[in-house]
């Protein structure tokens, strides 16, 4: 008559399994493996296809290794598990390669554990196993399954991390290609889009980030292209900036220091990032007031006036040639008066308040300006050029530097 096996007295009703329990379990393994295989392939048809494929033998060996290792650990708790660990990680890697989640593999593990527990109950009746022993077995079995799942998840995440790294590298190449500023074969961009699953948008918004700022890549929307390692960090956002994108940008650039370029056709993305970076330069120069996030669209005139400083110098030399030979002090007063007049077209009294001088002084200066500049102040095109030069010059004076 089968003898009664009791759990060891450890003070815990769910204590470790007695080592002799392994001798009872081992003969059950061959038929148990077959039964688990039938149950798993019935519940998960995708595994039936794999078992009948070129990897079927390896999969069966992995299942056998996992069950045998459990029995070995019961017989000898210090038994090595290197082969089992490697096989479980392989299972996880395989799931990742197949493009599946861990759900099916976890379900298969747990289904296998339920089949094994059902078999143990059947054997237990033959050997008169005590309820405490069966509880210990169930506890040890499901703890063991948790360990198998953890090992498989390691392999799964390993492949996923490699895939993510490769995908990010391709996405960075795609970003650089879009921003290259030169005609790029559409087929080259289409190929990278296909590799990354990224849809080429009709419009994009580029965001320049001040270099020391930290970028939280995880907080960025998945369709945002980003290169945090670039000396001039930047983001490409498909489409325009809306409230949701603005909130996302706040999370992605938590320290601020971002300039949002204009929303442009994708082919003009290089212009959008160029303008955004120029805004940051003007912020650093003191021309534009600093803020956590700055919109280029709020400073278009400033960007235009200071877009080509060398050309601005040439234009200023031409437009202000009439006062070049006047003393510096008088020239500054006349130019300031001319700038106020061009800005306001105000009366002598109004201009006097702005200049902090008597209206009669304003009239005197205006007569001098009319005499010096002549038709330059009456011809619309010449007057516009002069006004643009004075506005740009004022911006440069505000910065206190050349902006070159």
SULBELHU-V55000 format. One record per residue. N is the residue number from 1. RES is the residue in three letters. BURIAL is 1 if it has 9 or more other ideal C-beta (glycine too) atoms within 8 Angstrom, else 0. Layout:
N RES BURIAL
N RES BURIAL
This chain:
1 UNK 0
2 UNK 0
3 UNK 0
4 UNK 0
5 UNK 1
6 UNK 0
7 UNK 1
8 UNK 0
9 UNK 0
10 UNK 0
11 UNK 0
12 UNK 0
13 UNK 0
14 UNK 0
15 UNK 1
16 UNK 1
17 UNK 1
18 UNK 1
19 UNK 0
20 UNK 0
21 UNK 1
22 UNK 1
23 UNK 0
24 UNK 1
25 UNK 1
26 UNK 0
27 UNK 0
28 UNK 1
29 UNK 1
30 UNK 0
31 UNK 0
32 UNK 1
33 UNK 1
34 UNK 0
35 UNK 1
36 UNK 1
37 UNK 1
38 UNK 0
39 UNK 1
40 UNK 1
41 UNK 1
42 UNK 0
43 UNK 0
44 UNK 1
45 UNK 0
46 UNK 0
47 UNK 1
48 UNK 1
49 UNK 0
50 UNK 1
51 UNK 1
52 UNK 0
53 UNK 0
54 UNK 0
55 UNK 0
56 UNK 1
57 UNK 0
58 UNK 0
59 UNK 1
60 UNK 1
61 UNK 1
62 UNK 1
63 UNK 1
64 UNK 1
65 UNK 1
66 UNK 1
67 UNK 1
68 UNK 1
69 UNK 1
70 UNK 1
71 UNK 1
72 UNK 1
73 UNK 1
74 UNK 1
75 UNK 1
76 UNK 0
77 UNK 0
78 UNK 0
79 UNK 1
80 UNK 0
81 UNK 0
82 UNK 0
83 UNK 1
84 UNK 1
85 UNK 1
86 UNK 0
87 UNK 1
88 UNK 1
89 UNK 1
90 UNK 1
91 UNK 1
92 UNK 1
93 UNK 1
94 UNK 1
95 UNK 1
96 UNK 1
97 UNK 0
98 UNK 0
99 UNK 0
100 UNK 1
101 UNK 0
102 UNK 1
103 UNK 0
104 UNK 1
105 UNK 1
106 UNK 1
107 UNK 1
108 UNK 1
109 UNK 1
110 UNK 1
111 UNK 1
112 UNK 1
113 UNK 1
114 UNK 0
115 UNK 1
116 UNK 1
117 UNK 1
118 UNK 0
119 UNK 1
120 UNK 1
121 UNK 1
122 UNK 0
123 UNK 1
124 UNK 1
125 UNK 0
126 UNK 0
127 UNK 1
128 UNK 1
129 UNK 1
130 UNK 1
131 UNK 0
132 UNK 1
133 UNK 1
134 UNK 1
135 UNK 1
136 UNK 1
137 UNK 1
138 UNK 1
139 UNK 1
140 UNK 1
141 UNK 1
142 UNK 1
143 UNK 0
144 UNK 1
145 UNK 1
146 UNK 0
147 UNK 0
148 UNK 1
149 UNK 1
150 UNK 0
151 UNK 1
152 UNK 1
153 UNK 1
154 UNK 1
155 UNK 1
156 UNK 1
157 UNK 1
158 UNK 1
159 UNK 1
160 UNK 1
161 UNK 0
162 UNK 0
163 UNK 1
164 UNK 0
165 UNK 0
166 UNK 0
167 UNK 1
168 UNK 0
169 UNK 0
170 UNK 1
171 UNK 1
172 UNK 1
173 UNK 1
174 UNK 1
175 UNK 1
176 UNK 1
177 UNK 1
178 UNK 1
179 UNK 1
180 UNK 0
181 UNK 0
182 UNK 0
183 UNK 0
184 UNK 1
185 UNK 0
186 UNK 0
187 UNK 0
188 UNK 1
189 UNK 1
190 UNK 1
191 UNK 0
192 UNK 1
193 UNK 1
194 UNK 0
195 UNK 0
196 UNK 1
197 UNK 0
198 UNK 1
199 UNK 0
200 UNK 0
201 UNK 0
202 UNK 0
203 UNK 1
204 UNK 1
205 UNK 1
206 UNK 1
207 UNK 1
208 UNK 1
209 UNK 1
210 UNK 0
211 UNK 0
212 UNK 0
213 UNK 1
214 UNK 0
215 UNK 1
216 UNK 1
217 UNK 0
218 UNK 0
219 UNK 0
220 UNK 1
221 UNK 0
222 UNK 0
223 UNK 0
224 UNK 1
225 UNK 1
226 UNK 1
227 UNK 1
228 UNK 0
229 UNK 0
230 UNK 0
231 UNK 0
232 UNK 0
233 UNK 1
234 UNK 1
235 UNK 1
236 UNK 1
237 UNK 1
238 UNK 1
239 UNK 1
240 UNK 0
241 UNK 1
242 UNK 0
243 UNK 0
244 UNK 0
245 UNK 1
246 UNK 1
247 UNK 0
248 UNK 1
249 UNK 1
250 UNK 1
251 UNK 0
252 UNK 1
253 UNK 1
254 UNK 0
255 UNK 0
256 UNK 1
257 UNK 1
258 UNK 1
259 UNK 1
260 UNK 1
261 UNK 1
262 UNK 1
263 UNK 1
264 UNK 1
265 UNK 0
266 UNK 1
267 UNK 0
268 UNK 0
269 UNK 1
270 UNK 1
271 UNK 1
272 UNK 1
273 UNK 1
274 UNK 1
275 UNK 1
276 UNK 1
277 UNK 1
278 UNK 1
279 UNK 1
280 UNK 1
281 UNK 1
282 UNK 1
283 UNK 1
284 UNK 0
285 UNK 1
286 UNK 0
287 UNK 1
288 UNK 1
289 UNK 0
290 UNK 0
291 UNK 0
292 UNK 0
293 UNK 1
294 UNK 1
295 UNK 0
296 UNK 1
297 UNK 0
298 UNK 0
299 UNK 1
300 UNK 0
301 UNK 0
302 UNK 1
303 UNK 1
304 UNK 0
305 UNK 1
306 UNK 1
307 UNK 0
308 UNK 0
309 UNK 1
310 UNK 0
311 UNK 0
312 UNK 1
313 UNK 0
314 UNK 0
315 UNK 1
316 UNK 1
317 UNK 1
318 UNK 0
319 UNK 1
320 UNK 1
321 UNK 0
322 UNK 0
323 UNK 1
324 UNK 0
325 UNK 0
326 UNK 0
327 UNK 0
328 UNK 0
329 UNK 0
330 UNK 0
331 UNK 1
332 UNK 0
333 UNK 1
334 UNK 1
335 UNK 1
336 UNK 1
337 UNK 1
338 UNK 1
339 UNK 1
340 UNK 1
341 UNK 1
342 UNK 1
343 UNK 0
344 UNK 1
345 UNK 0
346 UNK 0
347 UNK 0
348 UNK 1
349 UNK 0
350 UNK 1
351 UNK 1
352 UNK 1
353 UNK 0
354 UNK 1
355 UNK 1
356 UNK 0
357 UNK 0
358 UNK 0
359 UNK 1
360 UNK 0
361 UNK 1
362 UNK 1
363 UNK 1
364 UNK 0
365 UNK 1
366 UNK 1
367 UNK 0
368 UNK 1
369 UNK 1
370 UNK 1
371 UNK 0
372 UNK 1
373 UNK 1
374 UNK 1
375 UNK 0
376 UNK 1
377 UNK 1
378 UNK 0
379 UNK 0
380 UNK 0
381 UNK 0
382 UNK 1
383 UNK 1
384 UNK 0
385 UNK 1
386 UNK 1
387 UNK 1
388 UNK 1
389 UNK 1
390 UNK 1
391 UNK 1
392 UNK 1
393 UNK 1
394 UNK 1
395 UNK 1
396 UNK 1
397 UNK 0
398 UNK 0
399 UNK 1
400 UNK 0
401 UNK 0
402 UNK 0
403 UNK 1
404 UNK 0
